[in-house]
Amino acid sequence: MSTEKPNARTEAALDRLHKAMRDIESEIAAHKGIYPFNHGRVTQSELCRRADVKKATLQNPVHKETTRVQILHWLEGLQTQLAHTRDGTRERVTALADDLTTELERLRLAHQEVSAQLVQAQQLIEQLRIENARLQAQLLP
């Protein structure tokens, strides 16, 4: 049984790769299924760039049959969530922009309605203040 301590550089690289994977997943979720960098493509090279790990590192014996296989599996799963081409990404971005335009218009109309209600409420408050002052004046001898 080997009690070798893991190599610190290897552990650091793995930590950076895992952090980059989480960051990429978060960015895709935040951008509604669109990876906002590298023309929407997530590749081994892109992951390595984000993790500041040389892609060749994944080919060395320590990583080739473990880390690299895990990354390939992760990339495979990620591809179902992403557009695969620039045109596909452009279509998704356009659809998202259209949705945002519609949402912006809905919010603009809602704001307009609430603003009108606020003006009415302020007018009513002013009328009630005037009436309150008039009634208080009647009570005072």
C-alpha positions in Angstrom: 0.0 0.0 0.0 1.4 3.3 -1.1 1.3 6.3 1.3 2.6 8.8 -1.2 1.5 12.3 -0.6 -0.1 13.8 -3.7 2.1 16.2 -5.7 1.2 19.8 -4.7 1.5 21.0 -8.3 -0.9 18.3 -9.4 -3.4 19.0 -6.7 -3.2 22.8 -7.5 -3.8 22.1 -11.2 -6.8 19.8 -10.4 -8.2 22.5 -8.0 -7.9 25.1 -10.8 -9.5 22.8 -13.3 -12.5 22.0 -11.0 -12.9 25.7 -10.2 -12.9 26.6 -13.9 -15.5 23.9 -14.5 -17.8 25.3 -11.8 -17.2 28.9 -13.1 -18.1 27.9 -16.7 -21.2 26.1 -15.5 -22.3 29.2 -13.5 -21.7 31.5 -16.5 -23.7 29.2 -18.8 -26.6 29.2 -16.2 -26.3 33.0 -15.8 -26.4 33.5 -19.6 -29.4 31.1 -20.1 -27.4 28.4 -21.8 -24.9 30.5 -23.7 -21.2 30.4 -22.8 -20.3 34.1 -23.2 -16.7 33.5 -24.3 -14.8 31.7 -27.1 -17.7 32.1 -29.5 -19.9 30.1 -27.2 -17.7 26.9 -27.4 -16.4 25.1 -24.4 -13.4 22.8 -25.3 -10.5 21.2 -23.5 -8.4 24.1 -24.6 -10.9 26.7 -23.3 -11.1 24.9 -19.9 -7.3 24.7 -19.7 -7.0 28.4 -20.6 -9.6 29.3 -17.9 -7.8 27.1 -15.3 -4.3 28.3 -16.3 -3.2 24.7 -17.0 -1.3 23.7 -20.1 -3.4 21.4 -22.3 -0.4 19.1 -22.7 -0.6 18.5 -18.9 -3.7 16.4 -19.6 -1.6 14.1 -21.8 0.9 13.2 -19.1 0.5 9.8 -17.4 -0.9 11.3 -14.2 -3.9 12.8 -16.0 -4.3 11.0 -19.3 -6.5 8.2 -18.0 -8.1 10.1 -15.1 -8.5 13.9 -15.2 -8.6 14.0 -19.0 -11.3 11.3 -19.1 -13.3 13.2 -16.5 -13.0 16.4 -18.5 -14.1 14.8 -21.7 -17.1 13.3 -19.9 -17.9 16.7 -18.4 -17.6 18.4 -21.8 -19.9 15.8 -23.4 -22.6 16.6 -20.8 -22.1 20.3 -21.2 -22.6 20.1 -25.0 -26.3 19.3 -24.6 -26.8 22.7 -23.0 -24.8 24.7 -25.5 -25.3 25.9 -29.1 -22.7 24.1 -31.2 -21.9 26.7 -33.8 -21.5 30.4 -34.1 -24.8 30.5 -35.9 -26.5 28.5 -33.2 -25.0 30.8 -30.5 -26.1 33.8 -32.5 -29.7 32.4 -32.8 -29.8 31.8 -29.0 -28.4 35.3 -28.3 -31.0 36.8 -30.7 -33.8 34.8 -29.1 -32.6 35.9 -25.6 -32.4 39.5 -26.8 -36.0 39.3 -28.2 -37.2 37.9 -24.8 -35.4 40.7 -23.0 -36.9 43.3 -25.3 -40.4 41.9 -24.6 -39.7 41.8 -20.8 -38.4 45.3 -20.9 -41.6 46.5 -22.6 -43.7 44.7 -20.0 -41.7 46.3 -17.2 -42.0 49.7 -18.9 -45.7 49.4 -19.1 -45.9 48.2 -15.5 -43.8 51.2 -14.4 -46.0 53.5 -16.3 -49.1 52.1 -14.6 -47.6 52.3 -11.1 -46.4 55.8 -11.8 -50.0 56.8 -12.7 -51.3 55.2 -9.5 -48.7 57.1 -7.5 -49.7 60.4 -9.0 -53.4 59.6 -8.2 -52.4 58.6 -4.6 -50.4 61.8 -4.2 -53.4 63.9 -5.4 -55.7 62.1 -3.0 -53.3 62.6 -0.1 -53.2 66.3 -0.9 -57.0 66.5 -1.1 -57.2 64.7 2.3 -54.7 67.1 3.8 -56.7 70.1 2.7 -59.9 68.5 4.0 -58.2 67.6 7.3 -57.0 71.2 7.7 -60.5 72.6 6.9 -62.1 70.3 9.5 -59.5 71.1 12.1 -60.2 74.8 11.5 -63.9 74.2 12.1 -63.2 72.5 15.4 -61.1 75.4 16.7 -63.1 78.3 18.2 
